[in-house]
Each structure stands twice: as C-alpha cells, then as structure tokens.
Amino acid sequence: MRHTARDVHGEGVLQCKSWPRPVRARLFTDGGARGNPGPAAFGYVLEAEDGTVLDARGEAIGVATNNVAEYRALVAGLAKAAELAVCELEVVSDSELLVKQMTGVYRVKNAALRELSLEAARLARRIGMVRYTAVRREHNLLADRLVNEALDAGG
C-alpha cells in the first residue's frame, strides 16, 4: 500500500516516515558534449544503499553544452529518485561546477543552467535529504559509460 501526503505546493509526495524503512540511495550522474556545444548526452545510475541498481539510463539530448548535459543528468536522476520514494540521496558527480552550484558555493549565472538548477532543487525538496559529492571521473565510470554509449548511438 502506498502512503502519500500533500506538500504545501499540492504535489503528491511520498512520506518517508510512513514506510517501515526509509529508502536511501546514491545517484551517480554525468553529462558530456562532443564539442562544446555539440552533440550531447547524459547518464545516471541510481543505486540503493546496498549497491542494487534501481535504475540506469543514458540519453542523447541533441546539441548542448557539457554543463547543460550535466544538469540534465541530475534532473532526470532526481526525478527517478523521487518517483521511487527515495528519502535520503547522495548525488555523486564529476562536475565540480554542478556540485558547487547546487550546494550554494557558486552562483548559477547562466540562464539555461539556472532553470535546470531550479528544477533540480524542486525535485530535491520532494526527496528530502539530498547531499552532493564531487568525485574524479574514475569514480563515476558507469554513468560516464552511459553518456558515451548514448553519444555513440546518436551519431
């Protein structure tokens, strides 16, 4: 049985406290563009805390910048985490810019990125506790591979 409640904005939000055990997960995100801007894609891997893959996706998004692709990965992964009622999430990204912007260290000056960052923040509020961790690319290999596979398939 699904337990739902309404938040102040009227959106259906699954409440963590109504489940026997909160769903905790880790979201690995990556985005890339061949040329900047150029053909672009994103990838994400959503893992439960025990390492079980809950969802993995790579998608070509047309012509975009690398940073737009990074944010598109974040938004898509956060949306899936919210859909699966994840209550605590660690976002792992090799984009230091994205991590610093989403944690408020850097301001989001670019209009396209600002719109995507606002959408990501809205989704993060639906989840509850979200923290961001910047890692080197070699610690984000599966998401990176999904990006490259999507780019190869799109071209």
Secondary structure as GFF3:
##gff-version 3
##sequence-region A 1 155
A	DSSP	beta_strand	4	6	.	.	.	ID=ss1
A	DSSP	beta_strand	12	14	.	.	.	ID=ss2
A	DSSP	three_ten_helix	16	18	.	.	.	ID=ss3
A	DSSP	beta_strand	23	33	.	.	.	ID=ss4
A	DSSP	beta_strand	38	48	.	.	.	ID=ss5
A	DSSP	beta_strand	53	64	.	.	.	ID=ss6
A	DSSP	alpha_helix	66	83	.	.	.	ID=ss7
A	DSSP	beta_strand	86	93	.	.	.	ID=ss8
A	DSSP	alpha_helix	96	102	.	.	.	ID=ss9
A	DSSP	alpha_helix	111	127	.	.	.	ID=ss10
A	DSSP	beta_strand	129	134	.	.	.	ID=ss11
A	DSSP	three_ten_helix	137	139	.	.	.	ID=ss12
A	DSSP	alpha_helix	141	154	.	.	.	ID=ss13
###
